[in-house]
Amino acid sequence: MITAAQMRAARALLGVDQRELAELSGVSLPTIQRMEASDGNVRGIIDSLTKVIEAFDNAGIELIGENVKSVGSGRGVRLKSPKSVVGRIG
């Protein structure tokens, strides 16, 4: 499973916008927009979710599930605990 926040973070790490992710994954731009607008876990057709996850994987992004150890050796970012930081940053 992938969350909308993971999608946005993965795109940021790659430096691609939603249109570029749509092209990389073979999924329509409106589908990417709907996925990223989801609350929490992304909702959508399994085939579309699989294509997006495969596109991230092919681009070198490791999507880490909750309470799962990373198997990668590169640098990355992981949220320690899902706390609200709105208004505390900046």
Secondary structure as GFF3:
##gff-version 3
##sequence-region A 1 90
A	DSSP	alpha_helix	4	14	.	.	.	ID=ss1
A	DSSP	alpha_helix	18	25	.	.	.	ID=ss2
A	DSSP	alpha_helix	29	36	.	.	.	ID=ss3
A	DSSP	alpha_helix	46	58	.	.	.	ID=ss4
###
